[in-house]
């Protein structure tokens, strides 16, 4: 059912966000990312001690495309 929308102020929309005013059937926000993390990464908690004497993360990716996000409904 149509409606009236007053003033709208948009401060920020993330990279995969959607802003819609009006009638809509389906919305599909989609995003993808690649993360490289070495030893001791992604630790959560209180008083964590991580000791890495030598750490190297292989970030070489010889293929040009990874798994696509096409046809995601």
CHARMM-style PDB file with segment names, atoms N, HN, CA, C and O in Angstrom:
ATOM      1  N   UNK     1       0.848  -1.165   0.000  1.00  0.00      PROA
ATOM      2  CA  UNK     1       0.000   0.000   0.000  1.00  0.00      PROA
ATOM      3  C   UNK     1       0.901   1.238   0.000  1.00  0.00      PROA
ATOM      4  O   UNK     1       1.801   1.344   0.833  1.00  0.00      PROA
ATOM      5  N   UNK     2       0.675   2.147  -0.901  1.00  0.00      PROA
ATOM      6  HN  UNK     2      -0.056   2.060  -1.578  1.00  0.00      PROA
ATOM      7  CA  UNK     2       1.494   3.361  -0.960  1.00  0.00      PROA
ATOM      8  C   UNK     2       1.321   4.211   0.298  1.00  0.00      PROA
ATOM      9  O   UNK     2       0.265   4.237   0.929  1.00  0.00      PROA
ATOM     10  N   UNK     3       2.394   4.894   0.625  1.00  0.00      PROA
ATOM     11  HN  UNK     3       3.253   4.873   0.112  1.00  0.00      PROA
ATOM     12  CA  UNK     3       2.359   5.771   1.783  1.00  0.00      PROA
ATOM     13  C   UNK     3       3.154   7.027   1.505  1.00  0.00      PROA
ATOM     14  O   UNK     3       3.846   7.121   0.491  1.00  0.00      PROA
ATOM     15  N   UNK     4       3.057   7.981   2.395  1.00  0.00      PROA
ATOM     16  HN  UNK     4       2.495   7.904   3.218  1.00  0.00      PROA
ATOM     17  CA  UNK     4       3.793   9.223   2.260  1.00  0.00      PROA
ATOM     18  C   UNK     4       4.976   9.200   3.211  1.00  0.00      PROA
ATOM     19  O   UNK     4       4.840   8.835   4.379  1.00  0.00      PROA
ATOM     20  N   UNK     5       6.133   9.590   2.706  1.00  0.00      PROA
ATOM     21  HN  UNK     5       6.243   9.886   1.757  1.00  0.00      PROA
ATOM     22  CA  UNK     5       7.350   9.616   3.503  1.00  0.00      PROA
ATOM     23  C   UNK     5       7.783  11.069   3.650  1.00  0.00      PROA
ATOM     24  O   UNK     5       7.843  11.819   2.676  1.00  0.00      PROA
ATOM     25  N   UNK     6       8.082  11.446   4.881  1.00  0.00      PROA
ATOM     26  HN  UNK     6       8.034  10.836   5.672  1.00  0.00      PROA
ATOM     27  CA  UNK     6       8.542  12.803   5.136  1.00  0.00      PROA
ATOM     28  C   UNK     6      10.016  12.949   4.805  1.00  0.00      PROA
ATOM     29  O   UNK     6      10.565  12.188   4.008  1.00  0.00      PROA
ATOM     30  N   UNK     7      10.643  13.921   5.416  1.00  0.00      PROA
ATOM     31  HN  UNK     7      10.197  14.539   6.064  1.00  0.00      PROA
ATOM     32  CA  UNK     7      12.065  14.179   5.184  1.00  0.00      PROA
ATOM     33  C   UNK     7      12.905  13.010   5.680  1.00  0.00      PROA
ATOM     34  O   UNK     7      12.659  12.463   6.755  1.00  0.00      PROA
ATOM     35  N   UNK     8      13.891  12.641   4.888  1.00  0.00      PROA
ATOM     36  HN  UNK     8      14.091  13.087   4.016  1.00  0.00      PROA
ATOM     37  CA  UNK     8      14.789  11.536   5.221  1.00  0.00      PROA
ATOM     38  C   UNK     8      16.210  12.042   5.120  1.00  0.00      PROA
ATOM     39  O   UNK     8      16.593  12.639   4.114  1.00  0.00      PROA
ATOM     40  N   UNK     9      16.998  11.806   6.165  1.00  0.00      PROA
ATOM     41  HN  UNK     9      16.687  11.321   6.982  1.00  0.00      PROA
ATOM     42  CA  UNK     9      18.414  12.171   6.151  1.00  0.00      PROA
ATOM     43  C   UNK     9      19.230  10.888   6.278  1.00  0.00      PROA
ATOM     44  O   UNK     9      19.094  10.151   7.254  1.00  0.00      PROA
ATOM     45  N   UNK    10      20.081  10.626   5.281  1.00  0.00      PROA
ATOM     46  HN  UNK    10      20.192  11.225   4.488  1.00  0.00      PROA
ATOM     47  CA  UNK    10      20.925   9.441   5.295  1.00  0.00      PROA
ATOM     48  C   UNK    10      22.343   9.885   5.617  1.00  0.00      PROA
ATOM     49  O   UNK    10      22.936  10.668   4.875  1.00  0.00      PROA
ATOM     50  N   UNK    11      22.883   9.391   6.711  1.00  0.00      PROA
ATOM     51  HN  UNK    11      22.401   8.754   7.314  1.00  0.00      PROA
ATOM     52  CA  UNK    11      24.251   9.725   7.104  1.00  0.00      PROA
ATOM     53  C   UNK    11      25.235   8.779   6.443  1.00  0.00      PROA
ATOM     54  O   UNK    11      26.246   9.218   5.895  1.00  0.00      PROA
ATOM     55  N   UNK    12      24.953   7.493   6.488  1.00  0.00      PROA
ATOM     56  HN  UNK    12      24.132   7.137   6.934  1.00  0.00      PROA
ATOM     57  CA  UNK    12      25.894   6.524   5.943  1.00  0.00      PROA
ATOM     58  C   UNK    12      25.171   5.228   5.598  1.00  0.00      PROA
ATOM     59  O   UNK    12      24.246   4.810   6.294  1.00  0.00      PROA
ATOM     60  N   UNK    13      25.614   4.599   4.503  1.00  0.00      PROA
ATOM     61  HN  UNK    13      26.365   4.939   3.937  1.00  0.00      PROA
ATOM     62  CA  UNK    13      25.143   3.272   4.134  1.00  0.00      PROA
ATOM     63  C   UNK    13      26.381   2.445   3.846  1.00  0.00      PROA
ATOM     64  O   UNK    13      27.259   2.877   3.100  1.00  0.00      PROA
ATOM     65  N   UNK    14      26.457   1.257   4.433  1.00  0.00      PROA
ATOM     66  HN  UNK    14      25.744   0.906   5.039  1.00  0.00      PROA
ATOM     67  CA  UNK    14      27.649   0.425   4.253  1.00  0.00      PROA
ATOM     68  C   UNK    14      27.758  -0.067   2.818  1.00  0.00      PROA
ATOM     69  O   UNK    14      26.851   0.134   2.010  1.00  0.00      PROA
ATOM     70  N   UNK    15      28.879  -0.717   2.509  1.00  0.00      PROA
ATOM     71  HN  UNK    15      29.616  -0.881   3.165  1.00  0.00      PROA
ATOM     72  CA  UNK    15      29.136  -1.175   1.156  1.00  0.00      PROA
ATOM     73  C   UNK    15      28.122  -2.162   0.627  1.00  0.00      PROA
ATOM     74  O   UNK    15      27.889  -2.213  -0.581  1.00  0.00      PROA
ATOM     75  N   UNK    16      27.513  -2.947   1.496  1.00  0.00      PROA
ATOM     76  HN  UNK    16      27.702  -2.906   2.477  1.00  0.00      PROA
ATOM     77  CA  UNK    16      26.521  -3.911   1.031  1.00  0.00      PROA
ATOM     78  C   UNK    16      25.125  -3.568   1.549  1.00  0.00      PROA
ATOM     79  O   UNK    16      24.257  -4.438   1.602  1.00  0.00      PROA
ATOM     80  N   UNK    17      24.906  -2.337   1.921  1.00  0.00      PROA
ATOM     81  HN  UNK    17      25.612  -1.630   1.877  1.00  0.00      PROA
ATOM     82  CA  UNK    17      23.624  -1.931   2.473  1.00  0.00      PROA
ATOM     83  C   UNK    17      22.638  -1.513   1.401  1.00  0.00      PROA
ATOM     84  O   UNK    17      23.012  -1.248   0.259  1.00  0.00      PROA
ATOM     85  N   UNK    18      21.385  -1.458   1.782  1.00  0.00      PROA
ATOM     86  HN  UNK    18      21.081  -1.674   2.710  1.00  0.00      PROA
ATOM     87  CA  UNK    18      20.316  -1.050   0.870  1.00  0.00      PROA
ATOM     88  C   UNK    18      19.447  -0.030   1.584  1.00  0.00      PROA
ATOM     89  O   UNK    18      19.094  -0.206   2.750  1.00  0.00      PROA
ATOM     90  N   UNK    19      19.105   1.040   0.873  1.00  0.00      PROA
ATOM     91  HN  UNK    19      19.392   1.183  -0.074  1.00  0.00      PROA
ATOM     92  CA  UNK    19      18.139   2.021   1.372  1.00  0.00      PROA
ATOM     93  C   UNK    19      16.989   2.051   0.391  1.00  0.00      PROA
ATOM     94  O   UNK    19      17.192   2.285  -0.801  1.00  0.00      PROA
ATOM     95  N   UNK    20      15.798   1.820   0.873  1.00  0.00      PROA
ATOM     96  HN  UNK    20      15.633   1.630   1.841  1.00  0.00      PROA
ATOM     97  CA  UNK    20      14.636   1.756  -0.005  1.00  0.00      PROA
ATOM     98  C   UNK    20      13.509   2.576   0.581  1.00  0.00      PROA
ATOM     99  O   UNK    20      13.222   2.500   1.775  1.00  0.00      PROA
ATOM    100  N   UNK    21      12.871   3.362  -0.276  1.00  0.00      PROA
ATOM    101  HN  UNK    21      13.104   3.423  -1.247  1.00  0.00      PROA
ATOM    102  CA  UNK    21      11.653   4.074   0.103  1.00  0.00      PROA
ATOM    103  C   UNK    21      10.628   3.732  -0.960  1.00  0.00      PROA
ATOM    104  O   UNK    21      10.797   4.094  -2.125  1.00  0.00      PROA
ATOM    105  N   UNK    22       9.583   3.049  -0.580  1.00  0.00      PROA
ATOM    106  HN  UNK    22       9.446   2.755   0.366  1.00  0.00      PROA
ATOM    107  CA  UNK    22       8.561   2.681  -1.545  1.00  0.00      PROA
ATOM    108  C   UNK    22       8.290   1.195  -1.525  1.00  0.00      PROA
ATOM    109  O   UNK    22       8.807   0.459  -0.685  1.00  0.00      PROA
ATOM    110  N   UNK    23       7.474   0.774  -2.462  1.00  0.00      PROA
ATOM    111  HN  UNK    23       7.054   1.373  -3.144  1.00  0.00      PROA
ATOM    112  CA  UNK    23       7.094  -0.630  -2.537  1.00  0.00      PROA
ATOM    113  C   UNK    23       8.238  -1.445  -3.129  1.00  0.00      PROA
ATOM    114  O   UNK    23       8.912  -1.004  -4.060  1.00  0.00      PROA
ATOM    115  N   UNK    24       8.445  -2.629  -2.584  1.00  0.00      PROA
ATOM    116  HN  UNK    24       7.897  -2.987  -1.828  1.00  0.00      PROA
ATOM    117  CA  UNK    24       9.510  -3.499  -3.080  1.00  0.00      PROA
ATOM    118  C   UNK    24       9.082  -4.945  -2.865  1.00  0.00      PROA
ATOM    119  O   UNK    24       8.378  -5.258  -1.905  1.00  0.00      PROA
ATOM    120  N   UNK    25       9.517  -5.828  -3.772  1.00  0.00      PROA
ATOM    121  HN  UNK    25      10.089  -5.573  -4.551  1.00  0.00      PROA
ATOM    122  CA  UNK    25       9.182  -7.251  -3.642  1.00  0.00      PROA
ATOM    123  C   UNK    25      10.284  -7.996  -2.909  1.00  0.00      PROA
ATOM    124  O   UNK    25      10.014  -8.665  -1.912  1.00  0.00      PROA
ATOM    125  N   UNK    26      11.524  -7.894  -3.383  1.00  0.00      PROA
ATOM    126  HN  UNK    26      11.744  -7.350  -4.193  1.00  0.00      PROA
ATOM    127  CA  UNK    26      12.648  -8.559  -2.728  1.00  0.00      PROA
ATOM    128  C   UNK    26      13.868  -7.660  -2.767  1.00  0.00      PROA
ATOM    129  O   UNK    26      14.073  -6.915  -3.725  1.00  0.00      PROA
ATOM    130  N   UNK    27      14.677  -7.736  -1.719  1.00  0.00      PROA
ATOM    131  HN  UNK    27      14.511  -8.341  -0.941  1.00  0.00      PROA
ATOM    132  CA  UNK    27      15.963  -7.045  -1.662  1.00  0.00      PROA
ATOM    133  C   UNK    27      17.027  -8.066  -1.291  1.00  0.00      PROA
ATOM    134  O   UNK    27      16.814  -8.879  -0.391  1.00  0.00      PROA
ATOM    135  N   UNK    28      18.163  -8.037  -1.965  1.00  0.00      PROA
ATOM    136  HN  UNK    28      18.337  -7.377  -2.695  1.00  0.00      PROA
ATOM    137  CA  UNK    28      19.231  -9.002  -1.712  1.00  0.00      PROA
ATOM    138  C   UNK    28      20.573  -8.292  -1.599  1.00  0.00      PROA
ATOM    139  O   UNK    28      21.304  -8.231  -2.588  1.00  0.00      PROA
ATOM    140  N   UNK    29      20.926  -7.756  -0.439  1.00  0.00      PROA
ATOM    141  HN  UNK    29      20.333  -7.805   0.364  1.00  0.00      PROA
ATOM    142  CA  UNK    29      22.269  -7.187  -0.305  1.00  0.00      PROA
ATOM    143  C   UNK    29      23.312  -8.301  -0.280  1.00  0.00      PROA
ATOM    144  O   UNK    29      23.185  -9.246   0.498  1.00  0.00      PROA
ATOM    145  N   UNK    30      24.331  -8.203  -1.113  1.00  0.00      PROA
ATOM    146  HN  UNK    30      24.434  -7.435  -1.746  1.00  0.00      PROA
ATOM    147  CA  UNK    30      25.341  -9.244  -1.237  1.00  0.00      PROA
ATOM    148  C   UNK    30      26.715  -8.593  -1.230  1.00  0.00      PROA
ATOM    149  O   UNK    30      26.918  -7.557  -1.863  1.00  0.00      PROA
ATOM    150  N   UNK    31      27.654  -9.195  -0.519  1.00  0.00      PROA
ATOM    151  HN  UNK    31      27.488 -10.037  -0.005  1.00  0.00      PROA
ATOM    152  CA  UNK    31      29.025  -8.713  -0.534  1.00  0.00      PROA
ATOM    153  C   UNK    31      29.968  -9.892  -0.355  1.00  0.00      PROA
ATOM    154  O   UNK    31      29.560 -10.968   0.083  1.00  0.00      PROA
ATOM    155  N   UNK    32      31.213  -9.681  -0.691  1.00  0.00      PROA
ATOM    156  HN  UNK    32      31.545  -8.807  -1.047  1.00  0.00      PROA
ATOM    157  CA  UNK    32      32.221 -10.717  -0.495  1.00  0.00      PROA
ATOM    158  C   UNK    32      33.533 -10.054  -0.095  1.00  0.00      PROA
ATOM    159  O   UNK    32      33.765  -8.881  -0.386  1.00  0.00      PROA
ATOM    160  N   UNK    33      34.379 -10.817   0.572  1.00  0.00      PROA
ATOM    161  HN  UNK    33      34.190 -11.770   0.808  1.00  0.00      PROA
ATOM    162  CA  UNK    33      35.674 -10.291   0.980  1.00  0.00      PROA
ATOM    163  C   UNK    33      36.661 -11.439   1.131  1.00  0.00      PROA
ATOM    164  O   UNK    33      36.275 -12.603   1.242  1.00  0.00      PROA
ATOM    165  N   UNK    34      37.926 -11.093   1.131  1.00  0.00      PROA
ATOM    166  HN  UNK    34      38.240 -10.148   1.041  1.00  0.00      PROA
ATOM    167  CA  UNK    34      38.980 -12.088   1.325  1.00  0.00      PROA
ATOM    168  C   UNK    34      39.858 -11.594   2.470  1.00  0.00      PROA
ATOM    169  O   UNK    34      40.263 -10.432   2.497  1.00  0.00      PROA
ATOM    170  N   UNK    35      40.146 -12.475   3.401  1.00  0.00      PROA
ATOM    171  HN  UNK    35      39.817 -13.419   3.380  1.00  0.00      PROA
ATOM    172  CA  UNK    35      40.921 -12.103   4.581  1.00  0.00      PROA
ATOM    173  C   UNK    35      42.150 -12.987   4.678  1.00  0.00      PROA
ATOM    174  O   UNK    35      42.063 -14.212   4.586  1.00  0.00      PROA
ATOM    175  N   UNK    36      43.289 -12.351   4.863  1.00  0.00      PROA
ATOM    176  HN  UNK    36      43.360 -11.356   4.938  1.00  0.00      PROA
ATOM    177  CA  UNK    36      44.531 -13.066   5.141  1.00  0.00      PROA
ATOM    178  C   UNK    36      44.897 -12.797   6.588  1.00  0.00      PROA
ATOM    179  O   UNK    36      44.953 -11.641   7.007  1.00  0.00      PROA
ATOM    180  N   UNK    37      45.146 -13.839   7.352  1.00  0.00      PROA
ATOM    181  HN  UNK    37      45.101 -14.778   7.012  1.00  0.00      PROA
ATOM    182  CA  UNK    37      45.464 -13.653   8.760  1.00  0.00      PROA
ATOM    183  C   UNK    37      46.589 -14.597   9.154  1.00  0.00      PROA
ATOM    184  O   UNK    37      46.589 -15.770   8.783  1.00  0.00      PROA
ATOM    185  N   UNK    38      47.534 -14.079   9.899  1.00  0.00      PROA
ATOM    186  HN  UNK    38      47.534 -13.126  10.200  1.00  0.00      PROA
ATOM    187  CA  UNK    38      48.671 -14.879  10.329  1.00  0.00      PROA
ATOM    188  C   UNK    38      48.466 -15.468  11.709  1.00  0.00      PROA
ATOM    189  O   UNK    38      47.365 -15.455  12.258  1.00  0.00      PROA
ATOM    190  N   UNK    39      49.539 -15.978  12.247  1.00  0.00      PROA
ATOM    191  HN  UNK    39      50.434 -15.989  11.801  1.00  0.00      PROA
ATOM    192  CA  UNK    39      49.490 -16.595  13.569  1.00  0.00      PROA
ATOM    193  C   UNK    39      49.114 -15.554  14.620  1.00  0.00      PROA
ATOM    194  O   UNK    39      49.612 -14.428  14.603  1.00  0.00      PROA
ATOM    195  N   UNK    40      48.245 -15.941  15.517  1.00  0.00      PROA
ATOM    196  HN  UNK    40      47.841 -16.855  15.531  1.00  0.00      PROA
ATOM    197  CA  UNK    40      47.830 -15.044  16.587  1.00  0.00      PROA
ATOM    198  C   UNK    40      46.716 -14.092  16.205  1.00  0.00      PROA
ATOM    199  O   UNK    40      46.392 -13.192  16.979  1.00  0.00      PROA
ATOM    200  N   UNK    41      46.123 -14.261  15.046  1.00  0.00      PROA
ATOM    201  HN  UNK    41      46.386 -14.993  14.417  1.00  0.00      PROA
ATOM    202  CA  UNK    41      45.049 -13.372  14.613  1.00  0.00      PROA
ATOM    203  C   UNK    41      43.706 -13.841  15.136  1.00  0.00      PROA
ATOM    204  O   UNK    41      43.536 -15.010  15.480  1.00  0.00      PROA
ATOM    205  N   UNK    42      42.764 -12.930  15.192  1.00  0.00      PROA
ATOM    206  HN  UNK    42      42.902 -11.980  14.912  1.00  0.00      PROA
ATOM    207  CA  UNK    42      41.375 -13.191  15.574  1.00  0.00      PROA
ATOM    208  C   UNK    42      41.241 -13.761  16.978  1.00  0.00      PROA
ATOM    209  O   UNK    42      40.335 -14.554  17.232  1.00  0.00      PROA
ATOM    210  N   UNK    43      42.107 -13.383  17.877  1.00  0.00      PROA
ATOM    211  HN  UNK    43      42.843 -12.739  17.670  1.00  0.00      PROA
ATOM    212  CA  UNK    43      41.985 -13.816  19.272  1.00  0.00      PROA
ATOM    213  C   UNK    43      41.053 -12.860  20.004  1.00  0.00      PROA
ATOM    214  O   UNK    43      41.172 -11.642  19.870  1.00  0.00      PROA
ATOM    215  N   UNK    44      40.141 -13.408  20.766  1.00  0.00      PROA
ATOM    216  HN  UNK    44      40.045 -14.397  20.875  1.00  0.00      PROA
ATOM    217  CA  UNK    44      39.244 -12.589  21.569  1.00  0.00      PROA
ATOM    218  C   UNK    44      39.265 -13.095  23.004  1.00  0.00      PROA
ATOM    219  O   UNK    44      39.448 -14.288  23.248  1.00  0.00      PROA
ATOM    220  N   UNK    45      39.081 -12.205  23.929  1.00  0.00      PROA
ATOM    221  HN  UNK    45      38.932 -11.236  23.731  1.00  0.00      PROA
ATOM    222  CA  UNK    45      39.053 -12.599  25.333  1.00  0.00      PROA
ATOM    223  C   UNK    45      39.851 -11.628  26.177  1.00  0.00      PROA
ATOM    224  O   UNK    45      40.393 -10.645  25.671  1.00  0.00      PROA
ATOM    225  N   UNK    46      39.918 -11.909  27.461  1.00  0.00      PROA
ATOM    226  HN  UNK    46      39.478 -12.707  27.872  1.00  0.00      PROA
ATOM    227  CA  UNK    46      40.638 -11.066  28.405  1.00  0.00      PROA
ATOM    228  C   UNK    46      42.029 -11.624  28.657  1.00  0.00      PROA
ATOM    229  O   UNK    46      42.203 -12.833  28.810  1.00  0.00      PROA
ATOM    230  N   UNK    47      43.008 -10.747  28.699  1.00  0.00      PROA
ATOM    231  HN  UNK    47      42.867  -9.765  28.574  1.00  0.00      PROA
ATOM    232  CA  UNK    47      44.397 -11.076  29.053  1.00  0.00      PROA
ATOM    233  C   UNK    47      44.967 -12.211  28.205  1.00  0.00      PROA
ATOM    234  O   UNK    47      45.466 -13.199  28.742  1.00  0.00      PROA
ATOM    235  N   UNK    48      44.892 -12.070  26.892  1.00  0.00      PROA
ATOM    236  HN  UNK    48      44.486 -11.267  26.456  1.00  0.00      PROA
ATOM    237  CA  UNK    48      45.457 -13.066  25.983  1.00  0.00      PROA
ATOM    238  C   UNK    48      46.925 -12.728  25.736  1.00  0.00      PROA
ATOM    239  O   UNK    48      47.272 -11.582  25.450  1.00  0.00      PROA
ATOM    240  N   UNK    49      47.764 -13.728  25.849  1.00  0.00      PROA
ATOM    241  HN  UNK    49      47.482 -14.659  26.081  1.00  0.00      PROA
ATOM    242  CA  UNK    49      49.187 -13.562  25.551  1.00  0.00      PROA
ATOM    243  C   UNK    49      49.534 -14.482  24.385  1.00  0.00      PROA
ATOM    244  O   UNK    49      49.385 -15.701  24.474  1.00  0.00      PROA
ATOM    245  N   UNK    50      49.996 -13.885  23.301  1.00  0.00      PROA
ATOM    246  HN  UNK    50      50.117 -12.895  23.229  1.00  0.00      PROA
ATOM    247  CA  UNK    50      50.375 -14.646  22.118  1.00  0.00      PROA
ATOM    248  C   UNK    50      51.844 -14.371  21.845  1.00  0.00      PROA
ATOM    249  O   UNK    50      52.254 -13.214  21.747  1.00  0.00      PROA
ATOM    250  N   UNK    51      52.633 -15.422  21.723  1.00  0.00      PROA
ATOM    251  HN  UNK    51      52.300 -16.361  21.803  1.00  0.00      PROA
ATOM    252  CA  UNK    51      54.054 -15.276  21.427  1.00  0.00      PROA
ATOM    253  C   UNK    51      54.347 -15.974  20.102  1.00  0.00      PROA
ATOM    254  O   UNK    51      54.203 -17.191  19.982  1.00  0.00      PROA
ATOM    255  N   UNK    52      54.754 -15.201  19.126  1.00  0.00      PROA
ATOM    256  HN  UNK    52      54.872 -14.212  19.223  1.00  0.00      PROA
ATOM    257  CA  UNK    52      55.108 -15.736  17.812  1.00  0.00      PROA
ATOM    258  C   UNK    52      56.541 -15.310  17.518  1.00  0.00      PROA
ATOM    259  O   UNK    52      56.814 -14.129  17.299  1.00  0.00      PROA
ATOM    260  N   UNK    53      57.429 -16.250  17.515  1.00  0.00      PROA
ATOM    261  HN  UNK    53      57.207 -17.209  17.692  1.00  0.00      PROA
ATOM    262  CA  UNK    53      58.813 -15.909  17.225  1.00  0.00      PROA
ATOM    263  C   UNK    53      59.000 -15.617  15.750  1.00  0.00      PROA
ATOM    264  O   UNK    53      59.765 -14.722  15.390  1.00  0.00      PROA
ATOM    265  N   UNK    54      58.318 -16.352  14.895  1.00  0.00      PROA
ATOM    266  HN  UNK    54      57.696 -17.078  15.188  1.00  0.00      PROA
ATOM    267  CA  UNK    54      58.397 -16.111  13.460  1.00  0.00      PROA
ATOM    268  C   UNK    54      57.037 -16.428  12.865  1.00  0.00      PROA
ATOM    269  O   UNK    54      56.502 -17.517  13.070  1.00  0.00      PROA
ATOM    270  N   UNK    55      56.482 -15.479  12.130  1.00  0.00      PROA
ATOM    271  HN  UNK    55      56.917 -14.595  11.963  1.00  0.00      PROA
ATOM    272  CA  UNK    55      55.177 -15.678  11.521  1.00  0.00      PROA
ATOM    273  C   UNK    55      55.185 -15.071  10.131  1.00  0.00      PROA
ATOM    274  O   UNK    55      55.568 -13.914   9.956  1.00  0.00      PROA
ATOM    275  N   UNK    56      54.769 -15.836   9.156  1.00  0.00      PROA
ATOM    276  HN  UNK    56      54.458 -16.775   9.298  1.00  0.00      PROA
ATOM    277  CA  UNK    56      54.654 -15.340   7.788  1.00  0.00      PROA
ATOM    278  C   UNK    56      53.356 -15.855   7.195  1.00  0.00      PROA
ATOM    279  O   UNK    56      53.071 -17.051   7.259  1.00  0.00      PROA
ATOM    280  N   UNK    57      52.573 -14.964   6.622  1.00  0.00      PROA
ATOM    281  HN  UNK    57      52.804 -13.992   6.569  1.00  0.00      PROA
ATOM    282  CA  UNK    57      51.313 -15.332   6.015  1.00  0.00      PROA
ATOM    283  C   UNK    57      51.460 -15.297   4.507  1.00  0.00      PROA
ATOM    284  O   UNK    57      51.858 -14.277   3.943  1.00  0.00      PROA
ATOM    285  N   UNK    58      51.147 -16.391   3.856  1.00  0.00      PROA
ATOM    286  HN  UNK    58      50.824 -17.219   4.313  1.00  0.00      PROA
ATOM    287  CA  UNK    58      51.239 -16.470   2.404  1.00  0.00      PROA
ATOM    288  C   UNK    58      50.022 -15.781   1.795  1.00  0.00      PROA
ATOM    289  O   UNK    58      48.905 -16.283   1.910  1.00  0.00      PROA
ATOM    290  N   UNK    59      50.228 -14.645   1.156  1.00  0.00      PROA
ATOM    291  HN  UNK    59      51.136 -14.236   1.063  1.00  0.00      PROA
ATOM    292  CA  UNK    59      49.123 -13.908   0.548  1.00  0.00      PROA
ATOM    293  C   UNK    59      49.161 -13.989  -0.969  1.00  0.00      PROA
ATOM    294  O   UNK    59      48.437 -13.254  -1.642  1.00  0.00      PROA
ATOM    295  N   UNK    60      49.988 -14.864  -1.520  1.00  0.00      PROA
ATOM    296  HN  UNK    60      50.577 -15.461  -0.973  1.00  0.00      PROA
ATOM    297  CA  UNK    60      50.041 -15.022  -2.967  1.00  0.00      PROA
ATOM    298  C   UNK    60      48.833 -15.816  -3.436  1.00  0.00      PROA
ATOM    299  O   UNK    60      48.591 -16.928  -2.967  1.00  0.00      PROA
ATOM    300  N   UNK    61      48.086 -15.249  -4.352  1.00  0.00      PROA
ATOM    301  HN  UNK    61      48.283 -14.346  -4.734  1.00  0.00      PROA
ATOM    302  CA  UNK    61      46.887 -15.890  -4.879  1.00  0.00      PROA
ATOM    303  C   UNK    61      46.975 -15.841  -6.393  1.00  0.00      PROA
ATOM    304  O   UNK    61      46.671 -14.813  -6.999  1.00  0.00      PROA
ATOM    305  N   UNK    62      47.393 -16.948  -7.016  1.00  0.00      PROA
ATOM    306  HN  UNK    62      47.640 -17.783  -6.523  1.00  0.00      PROA
ATOM    307  CA  UNK    62      47.676 -16.919  -8.441  1.00  0.00      PROA
ATOM    308  C   UNK    62      46.442 -16.947  -9.329  1.00  0.00      PROA
ATOM    309  O   UNK    62      46.539 -16.604 -10.507  1.00  0.00      PROA
ATOM    310  N   UNK    63      45.279 -17.345  -8.805  1.00  0.00      PROA
ATOM    311  HN  UNK    63      45.200 -17.624  -7.848  1.00  0.00      PROA
ATOM    312  CA  UNK    63      44.083 -17.279  -9.650  1.00  0.00      PROA
ATOM    313  C   UNK    63      43.495 -15.877  -9.597  1.00  0.00      PROA
ATOM    314  O   UNK    63      43.607 -15.185  -8.586  1.00  0.00      PROA
ATOM    315  N   UNK    64      42.875 -15.468 -10.677  1.00  0.00      PROA
ATOM    316  HN  UNK    64      42.783 -16.030 -11.499  1.00  0.00      PROA
ATOM    317  CA  UNK    64      42.345 -14.107 -10.733  1.00  0.00      PROA
ATOM    318  C   UNK    64      40.946 -14.008 -10.148  1.00  0.00      PROA
ATOM    319  O   UNK    64      40.530 -12.933  -9.718  1.00  0.00      PROA
ATOM    320  N   UNK    65      40.220 -15.110 -10.128  1.00  0.00      PROA
ATOM    321  HN  UNK    65      40.558 -15.984 -10.478  1.00  0.00      PROA
ATOM    322  CA  UNK    65      38.852 -15.085  -9.631  1.00  0.00      PROA
ATOM    323  C   UNK    65      38.657 -16.151  -8.564  1.00  0.00      PROA
ATOM    324  O   UNK    65      39.174 -17.263  -8.673  1.00  0.00      PROA
ATOM    325  N   UNK    66      37.918 -15.801  -7.552  1.00  0.00      PROA
ATOM    326  HN  UNK    66      37.498 -14.898  -7.463  1.00  0.00      PROA
ATOM    327  CA  UNK    66      37.518 -16.767  -6.541  1.00  0.00      PROA
ATOM    328  C   UNK    66      36.054 -17.111  -6.782  1.00  0.00      PROA
ATOM    329  O   UNK    66      35.484 -16.737  -7.807  1.00  0.00      PROA
ATOM    330  N   UNK    67      35.454 -17.815  -5.848  1.00  0.00      PROA
ATOM    331  HN  UNK    67      35.917 -18.118  -5.015  1.00  0.00      PROA
ATOM    332  CA  UNK    67      34.055 -18.182  -6.009  1.00  0.00      PROA
ATOM    333  C   UNK    67      33.206 -16.931  -6.110  1.00  0.00      PROA
ATOM    334  O   UNK    67      33.290 -16.045  -5.259  1.00  0.00      PROA
ATOM    335  N   UNK    68      32.390 -16.857  -7.148  1.00  0.00      PROA
ATOM    336  HN  UNK    68      32.322 -17.576  -7.839  1.00  0.00      PROA
ATOM    337  CA  UNK    68      31.577 -15.685  -7.380  1.00  0.00      PROA
ATOM    338  C   UNK    68      30.351 -15.628  -6.509  1.00  0.00      PROA
ATOM    339  O   UNK    68      29.992 -16.606  -5.853  1.00  0.00      PROA
ATOM    340  N   UNK    69      29.703 -14.467  -6.506  1.00  0.00      PROA
ATOM    341  HN  UNK    69      29.994 -13.673  -7.039  1.00  0.00      PROA
ATOM    342  CA  UNK    69      28.469 -14.287  -5.748  1.00  0.00      PROA
ATOM    343  C   UNK    69      27.302 -14.075  -6.716  1.00  0.00      PROA
ATOM    344  O   UNK    69      26.308 -13.441  -6.360  1.00  0.00      PROA
ATOM    345  N   UNK    70      27.420 -14.599  -7.928  1.00  0.00      PROA
ATOM    346  HN  UNK    70      28.227 -15.113  -8.217  1.00  0.00      PROA
ATOM    347  CA  UNK    70      26.361 -14.465  -8.921  1.00  0.00      PROA
ATOM    348  C   UNK    70      25.206 -15.392  -8.583  1.00  0.00      PROA
ATOM    349  O   UNK    70      25.394 -16.403  -7.906  1.00  0.00      PROA
ATOM    350  N   UNK    71      24.067 -15.067  -9.029  1.00  0.00      PROA
ATOM    351  HN  UNK    71      23.914 -14.246  -9.578  1.00  0.00      PROA
ATOM    352  CA  UNK    71      22.862 -15.877  -8.909  1.00  0.00      PROA
ATOM    353  C   UNK    71      22.521 -16.218  -7.466  1.00  0.00      PROA
ATOM    354  O   UNK    71      22.071 -17.329  -7.186  1.00  0.00      PROA
ATOM    355  N   UNK    72      22.727 -15.284  -6.550  1.00  0.00      PROA
ATOM    356  HN  UNK    72      23.092 -14.382  -6.777  1.00  0.00      PROA
ATOM    357  CA  UNK    72      22.369 -15.520  -5.149  1.00  0.00      PROA
ATOM    358  C   UNK    72      20.984 -14.936  -4.899  1.00  0.00      PROA
ATOM    359  O   UNK    72      20.828 -13.724  -4.750  1.00  0.00      PROA
ATOM    360  N   UNK    73      20.018 -15.778  -4.856  1.00  0.00      PROA
ATOM    361  HN  UNK    73      20.145 -16.763  -4.977  1.00  0.00      PROA
ATOM    362  CA  UNK    73      18.646 -15.315  -4.616  1.00  0.00      PROA
ATOM    363  C   UNK    73      18.100 -15.883  -3.329  1.00  0.00      PROA
ATOM    364  OT1 UNK    73      16.959 -15.602  -2.965  1.00  0.00      PROA
TER     365      UNK     73
END
